Amino acid sequence: MQDQGKQPNQTEPALKQALGHPKRLEIFDYLTQKGGADGAELVEALDLPASRVKYHLSVLQGADLIAYAEERGRGSTNRYVAAA
């Protein structure tokens, strides 16, 4: 019988799956080190097609590891940032 006081941790498998791919880990590390980047910068830095970068970003977002931040001001850019 399962202990009623403990809830299974649903986050851990999602994190392992999200960071289990070398390119996603590379993207996460890049965003952490640079403080954020837009999609075009990631495509160039990782030498991946835009569609693959977008896919990997969506997996990382689904695991709440990164967020899409709209920056207002000069040029109004949208950037992906590592979640706090």
C-alpha positions in Angstrom: 0.0 0.0 0.0 1.3 3.4 -1.0 2.1 5.9 1.8 -0.6 8.6 1.6 1.7 11.3 3.0 4.0 11.3 0.0 3.1 12.5 -3.4 5.0 11.2 -6.4 7.4 13.8 -7.8 6.2 14.5 -11.4 8.8 17.2 -12.0 11.9 14.9 -11.8 11.1 12.8 -14.9 10.3 16.0 -16.9 13.6 17.6 -15.9 15.5 14.4 -16.8 13.8 14.2 -20.2 14.3 17.9 -20.9 18.0 17.9 -20.0 18.7 14.4 -21.2 19.4 15.6 -24.8 22.8 17.1 -25.4 21.5 20.0 -27.5 18.9 20.9 -24.9 21.6 20.9 -22.2 23.7 23.0 -24.5 20.9 25.5 -25.0 20.2 25.7 -21.3 23.9 26.3 -20.5 24.1 28.9 -23.2 21.1 30.8 -21.9 22.4 30.6 -18.4 25.8 31.9 -19.3 24.6 34.6 -21.6 21.7 35.7 -19.6 19.3 35.0 -22.5 19.2 34.9 -26.2 16.8 35.3 -29.1 16.0 32.4 -31.5 18.3 33.7 -34.2 21.2 33.9 -31.9 20.7 30.3 -30.7 20.4 29.1 -34.3 23.7 30.7 -35.1 25.5 29.7 -31.9 24.4 26.1 -32.0 24.6 25.6 -35.8 21.1 24.0 -35.9 18.1 24.6 -38.1 15.6 27.0 -36.7 13.0 24.2 -36.5 15.2 22.1 -34.2 16.0 25.0 -32.0 12.3 25.8 -31.7 11.5 22.2 -30.8 14.2 22.0 -28.1 13.1 25.4 -26.7 9.6 24.1 -26.4 10.7 21.0 -24.5 12.7 23.2 -22.1 9.8 25.6 -21.6 7.5 22.6 -20.9 9.8 21.6 -18.1 9.8 25.2 -16.8 13.5 25.5 -17.3 13.4 28.5 -19.6 10.9 31.3 -20.2 10.1 33.6 -23.1 10.7 37.2 -22.0 9.5 40.2 -24.0 11.9 43.1 -23.5 10.7 46.6 -24.2 12.9 49.5 -25.0 15.3 49.9 -27.9 14.3 47.6 -30.6 11.9 45.6 -28.4 13.4 42.1 -28.6 12.0 38.8 -27.4 14.5 36.6 -25.6 14.6 33.2 -24.0 16.0 33.2 -20.5 16.8 30.5 -18.0 14.0 30.4 -15.4 14.8 31.6 -11.9 
